[in-house]
Amino acid sequence: MKKIFELSRKFIAGELSITENLKYSLIVYPLAAVHIIFFFFFLFLHIPPLIIYNLFSTIVYFYCAVLLRRELYSFVYYISSIEIVINTILTTILLGWDCGFASYLFAVAAAGFYISYTFRRYQIQFPLFFCFLSVLTYFICYSYSQNTAARYPITSPAFLHPLYLFNSFCTFAFITTFSILFMIDVRMCQKKLFEENAMLGKIAGNDALTGLYNRWSMTDILTEAMQGSRPFCLVMCDIDDFKKINDTYGHNCGDEVLKHISKILAKSIPTDCHVCRWGGEEFLILLNGYDLDSAAKLADRIRQNISASDTCWQEQSIPHTLTMGVAHHHKNQSLDSLVARADTKLYIGKRQGKNTVVI
């Protein structure tokens, strides 16, 4: 009972995960229950054709339950739509118009377009056909009832009014249920779209191997920093003799070195600073609020950490070092010239013997 209550709460709140089987189960089992109720109702009223029909319809819907397990959802849709049309025609002929059985046709027309999206190959002609058939059946049955007397008319208000209200309630229940399902589906699709957009944004803005910002997203961050009034420094970093690591241990080892160094870089900078993989084995660090001396001190601590922390690869310790060039941003200086200055200092460090910081 607690599980049913929780499912009901999630359903009403629009939080329930909607599967194709659930959608069609909400057609098959309620309709089977309705026909079981009508079987006993017409058995009480002694109306043999409708006793037989509702017994047959109940069996049909239990067969639809078998189709659900086989995931033959389109056949369930066709069978239930046709059954409701036949039910409307038969009850109009036998009982008359006032019992309200024609109201079920509204549910066929309303739910058909939504439910048919579950087909493996959605084709709009099927819901259009059943919608047209429902409308046609509705007006034909209405016209027939105005000119022809029912064979088993229910004239007693004690039976007629509850029957009409029951049919109306069932129709509203079906339409409301599938409206909620549609709302949940839309909400789930929106959530999935937002998540996928966020993932795409992350993929587009981050380097796939290291998880750091890529060059393009870092350029946007640098452009924003250039437009602000806060001082900052750039640190251009390059892994020393990275080609030798790849040639000696293989490119998979080189990838592990890149990831290992990236983690150290990301952990070593303050939260309001940024680091990216600038390209290949090069990294660029943006240190917001730093002057040249403080940036050089932080860069040297990072250099020492990386030199002291080897990459573990197939039970081997792979040593590595960084050479770093630091440049301070000056007013009226372009981004390209600032990056070029940091890059120039980096290569000065390379010529001076590597594993150093140049300012």
ABEGO torsion letter per residue (X at the ends): XAAAAAAAAAAAAGABBBBAAAAAAAAAAAAAAAAAAAAAAAAAAGBAAAAAAAAAAAAAAAAAAAAAAAGBAAAAAAAAAAAAAAAAAAAAAAAEAAAGAAAAAAAAAAAAAAAAAABABBBAAAAAAAAAAAAAAAAAAAAAAAABBBABBBABAAAAAAAAAAAAAAAAAAAAAAAAAAAAAAAAAAAAAAAAAAAAAAAAABBAAAGBBBAAAAAAAAAAAAABABBBBBBBBBBBGAAAAAAAAEAAAAAAAAAAAAAAAAAABBAABBBBBAEEABBBBBBBGBBAAAAAAAAAAAAAAAAABBBBBGGBBBBBBBBBBBBBBBBGBBAAAAAAAAAAAAAAAAAAGEGBBBX
